[in-house]
Amino acid sequence: MNIDLEKLRREIQDAAADMSEADWRRAPVGRWSSAQIVEHLGRTYGTTAKMIELAVASSGAPAPVRPARLKELLVRLVVVELGFFPSGLDAPEVVVPRGEMAPEQALQKALAALERMSAAIDTAVERWGSGPIAMHMILGPLNARQWCRFHYIHGHHHVAQIKLRSRKPRNEAVFQRAF
């Protein structure tokens, strides 16, 4: 497993360790709970895995990629290279949590999807080398290193939210305004 993805797996497991049912369900008004965040992460890993798996299975050649646009290059620089993930963005519908899974089920599915994605990325690298392997809807064409780094930065952003939500707030009103 890529070093960024292995680090992410450990961070998710550490953040989820010893969480009570209340910890999993606690969230600021209008925001996702830790259980929903973990479900969201699992959906992102599963979506990336499926996209890469389909490309590998369908043609034997990488999915068609175009050169990156200037905006994609700039956003990629900020997120992938500098490691800043902006807050408050709406997630694409396909990765929005449905909230139907029990927290432990969401965690297990997320970790399994992370493993699946890692394997798909490894297969793409074996087949195609170090060039772009798939298109990200915002960042444009990404190679394997960039996909792994993106998922680490995105996941780390959400792990920080999980850690904040797992701490019982002293003042619920302050907690609600904090995120």
SULLINWO-V54122 format. One record per helix or strand of 2 or more residues. SS is the DSSP state (~ for helix, > for strand). FROM is the first residue (numbers start at 0). TO is the last residue. If there is no record, write none. Layout:
SS_FROM_TO + SS_FROM_TO
//
This chain:
~_2_15 + ~_20_24 + ~_33_58 + ~_69_80 + ~_92_94 + ~_102_127 + >_133_135 + >_139_141 + ~_143_165 + ~_171_177
//
